């Protein structure tokens, strides 16, 4: 028998994404600490990773938004809570959060939510739908910026609002753990020569991630004759957005960048991808609630250019670990790339070292897991264990 109770996390699916990865990281930490980590979800390609982490999948139509399905899911979750001795439920998305809230309240167990992103509220009905994320006994924000947004949008008890940033696995994202020949092979696979400057933009292919702004910035550099030794790579899954991918390829071709810009698709080994680059760009035109690209690239010792909003203001130290640019501004982005190029390899390496030090100190996976489990225990055993500090 386990020495500690079961904890149930709920998320729509287990495909690529920061919320999904965090779910698995917390499941692994729970298993290591003697809890029973359950995850209710429709599943997905990360199922083997959940199993390897010691988590157990409870298959559920968790992405469904229809009220009858939400109610049916709540009834099933309530049975699971009773049968498996679940003592805390943690929801990471809105639709499953409604089912989880109903189940947790009916079974009198603590309910926790995490804001992994920011939700638009165009009308009162949507605002009510979103409000489930502040109905928990504790509400976790993945950055100070997210916490400020939540506090501004809702009348949330500040004592229930906690900032627990996304953590980076520093053992996996460690430059020392990747052999130089693997780095050389990856660069060659992207068509980069040894003396090329490789600029990497990671992120799923969706407009708000800023790939089009990136292409416009590169086109500006090309017109100015500053692109001859630069190789740009975009890694990320199109996730069915074939028309947007085609639009990107057409824009690359129209700008005459076909020999310098490479759309690489999904990358299984992101630590290698970061290390094979010289500069990493996060060009999101909308604020990233946290922005794991910035944190992961920083952990790999790479200088990062990110847009000046959202969580990037916490994960980048301007001039020390990277640069911040105006969102949606290809001229500023081009100038930032040119500036880092002109610094030279030694200065970029020094900036990358500053970035890794910042991530190690403030954004480690160990810290995220420890703070999350401390919060769980403060709710499971109220009065005996204090919660971590709120905002």
Secondary structure, 3 states (H helix, E strand, C coil): CCCCCEEEEECCCCCCCHHHHHHHHHHHHHHHCCCEEEEEECCCCCHHHHHHCCCEEEECCCCCCCHHHHHHHHHHHHHHHHHHCEEEEEECCHHHHHHHHHHHHHHCCEEEEEECCCCCCCCHHHHHHHHHHHCCCEEEECCHHHHHHHHHHCCCCHHHEEECCCCECCCCCCHHHCCHHHHHHHHHHCCCCCCCEEEEEECCCCHHHCHHHHHHHHHHHHHCCCCCCEEEEEECCCCCCHHHHHHHHHHHHHCCCCCCEEEEECCCCHHHHHHCCCEEEECCCCCCCCCHHHHHHHHCCCEEEEECCCCHHHHCCECCCEEEECCCCHHHHHHHHHHHHHHCHHHHHHHHHHHHHHHHHHCEHHHHHHHHHHHHHHHHCCCCCCCCCCC
